[in-house]
Amino acid sequence: MSSVQALILDWAGTVVDFGSFAPTSIFVEAFARAYDFPVSLDEARQPMGLGKREHIVALGRLPSVDSRWQARFGHSMSKEEVDHIYRTFMPLQIEAVTRFATPIEGVLPVLTMLRQQGVRVGSCSGYPHQVMEALVPAAAKLGYQPDHWVATDDLKAGGRPGPWMALANVIELGIDGVHRCIKVDDAVPGITEGLNAGMWTVGLAVSGNEFGATWDEYQAMSEAEIAARRAPAQKKLHQAGAHYVIDTLADILPVIADINQRLNKGERP
């Protein structure tokens, strides 16, 4: 029988940090500290999933941000300005990830069950290595330890939306076919990464960047409010090409069962 051998998981908004606040809120703070320049949380969320320096570049190119930047400084954001924001961002981000390392509700028991069935757990992130060196031990203390992790600046080829971080996990974990891997992510670049790597892809519509609520905010919402915020997140992830879209990683067991059936019929992503 052919079956799923590995999950390749994103970090913020997928396994830890419900709502993906550690990266997004720090972009807002970094722009404010570096240049006293306001960006909104909604703007900061739009390029989510990219490497963090690439994220700053993409944020600066958003029409709303670029027009305000030009009005203020007389030109579009320069490489030197991007570098300064990134240098401001890094220590703030390192500190923040340790505060947002809590695993998302229901995820750890599911991962434990899957590991008992022989499924490996790989991971990759838009965070640079220096940030991951703070996040990985913080998450481990709270119960999450993947079998392998890759940071966005670890590989010469680069990060998302290219396939390289996901494929580095395949090599390290000794998986014998990319079609037996599932890439799980809450943002479009991560779904594209999985597709480019030839994997099944699962988007997360509620726990991550697209939904953009804290756990407490989510818990306080009515079913109607949840449905209204879930729908555009689902649509965006489906349009990105996700094979499946679920609320959180805790809901993935039926998806794996379905993929196993499809694999045994000879289907491929």
N, C-alpha and C positions, 0 to 999 in steps of 0.2 A: 504493500500500500504506500502511496505517495502522500506525504502530509507536510504541514508547515513545520519547519525546523527552527525558525528564529523570528522574533520581533525586533525591528530596528526602531527604537523609540526616540523621539524628540525629548527635550527636558521640560522647559518652562511651558506651562499650559497643557502638557501631555501627561507627565508623571508627577511633577512637583509644581507648585505655584499656580493654584487655580486662578484663572483669569489672566495669567501671564503679565503680572505687574512689575516684577523685578526689572525686566528690560525696558518696558515702555515708560514707566514713570521716571526712570533715570535719564532717558533721552530728554525729557522735558526739563529736568533739573540741570543737565549738562549744558544745554543751550542757554538757559538762564544764567548759569554761573560764568560760562565762557564769554558771552557777549550781551548779557542782559536782554536776551531775545526770546520772546514768548512763542512756543509751539504748543498746540493743544495735545491732549492725550489721544484724541481721535487721529490727529495727523501723525503722531508718533507711532501709532499702531499700523499704519498703512503698509510700510515696507517690511513688517515683521517676518522673521524667518531667514532673512539675509544675515551674512556676517555683519558684525556691529559697525565696522568702518564703512562697509558698503551701505549699511542702513542709514548712516548719517548722510552719505552722498545722495541716496535716494530721497531722503527726507528733505534735503535742501533743494531737490529738483521738483518737488511737488509744486504745482502752479501757485497754490495759496501761500506756501512758504517762500518760494522764489520771489514772488511779487513784493511781499513784505520786506524781504532781505534787500532787494534792489532799491526799494523806496528808502530804506534805512542807510544802506552802505554804498549805493550807487553802482553796484555790480552784483552778478550772481556769486554764490558761495565759491570761494577759491580753494585750491588744494591745501594751502597753508591754514585757512580757516577751518577746513574739515579736520586737519591734523590737530589743531588746537582744541577743538570740541572733543575729539577722540581722546586726547591726553587728559582732558577734564573728566570725561566720561568714565575712564577705566577704574580709578580708585573708588568712585561712587558705585560702580557696578559690582566690584569685588565685595564691597561691604554689603550691598543690597541682597546679593544672592544668598548669603548666609541667613538672612531674615526671611527669605521666601523659599526655603528648602523643604517645606512640609509636603509630604506626599498627598496627592489628591485622594479624597475619600473613596474607598473601595478598590483602589488600584493594587495595593500590596498583596491582599489575599488572592487576587486573580493571578498576579505574576508568580506567587508561590505555587499555586495550583498548576500553572503551565510548566514551571520548571520541574515539578514532580513528574510531569508527563514527558520530559526531555526537551522541551522547547528552550532554546537559548535566548538571552536578552542582551542585544546590542543597543548602542545609543550613539547619537550625535547631536550637535547643537550649533546654533549660530553664535554662541559665546566663544571668545578666544580662549586659548589654553590657560592663560593666567587666571581668568575668571573661573574656568572649570576646576582648577586646582583648589579653589575655595569652595565651590558648590559641591563637588563630589564627596568630600569628607563630611560636609554638613548634612547632606542627604543620607549618607551612610549611617550617621548617628541616629537618624530618624527611621531607618529600616530599609532604605533603597540602595542596593548595590548592583548595578548591571554587570554583565560579564565583561563588557568592553565599552569604552567611550572614546569618541573622537571629537576634537574641537575644530572650529571653522578655519583656524590658521595652522592646523597640524600637517596638512598635505600640500605639496608643491602645486598640485593641479588646482587647488582652491576649495571653496565650499559650495553651498547651495546657490542656485538650483541645479548645479552639476551633480552627478551621481557618486562622486568620489568618496565622501564620508561614509555613505551607506555601503559602498563596495569594500571599503577598508574593513568594515565590520564583518562582511562575508568572509574575507580572507582570514581575519584574526580568529573568527569563531569556527572556521573549517566547514562552512556550509557548502553542500555539493551542488546547489542550483539556486540562482537568484529567484526563480519562480516559487521557491519554497520559503521565501521571506515575505514579511509584511512590514511595510514602512508606515508608521503611525505618526501623525503630526496635526497640529492645530492651525497651521498657516500654509498658504499657497506655495511658497518656495519649497517647503518640506514635502508637499505632495508631488510637486514637479521633480524633486530629487528622487523620490521613490520610483516614479514613472521612468525617469531617465536611467535608473538602475535596473529596470526590468522586473520590478517587484509589484506585488499587490499593494494597494495604498488604501489607508483608512484615515479619513478626516474626522476631527473632533469638533463638534459644533457648539458645545456648551462650556467645556472646561478651559477653553483657551482664548486666544487673541481675538477671534472674530466675535465672540459673545461678550467678552470684556467686562465681566462682573466679578467681584470678590465672592468667596464662598458664602459669607454672611449675607451679601446682597442677593445672591441666588436663592438662598434658603428662605429669604423674606418675600420672594416674588410669588405672585399668583400664577396659576397654570397659563392664564391668558398672556401675562407678561412674558413668561418663559417662551411660549410659542411664538410670540411676536419677535423676540430677539433671536430665537433659534432659526427661524425660517430663512432670513438673509444669509446667516452663517452657513447653513446647509447648502443653499443655492451656490454660494461662492466656492465652497469646497467641491461640490459636484461639478461645477463649471471648470474647475482646475483639473478635473479628470479623476478624482478620487473614486475608487471602485465601490467603496462603502463610506457612509457618513453616520457616525453614532454620536451620542452625547459626550461620553467620557470613556477613557480606556477601561474603566470597570465594566463596560458593556460589551467587551470584545469577544467573549466566549462564543456566542452564536455566530459571529462573523467567521471565526476560525473554523468552526464546524462546517459552515457553508463552503469556505475555501477548500477545506479538505475533501469535501464531496466533489467539488469542481476539479481539483487536481486528479482525483481518482477516475474522473471521466476523460482525462487527458487535456483539460483546459489549461490555459496559461494566461498570465495577466495581459 
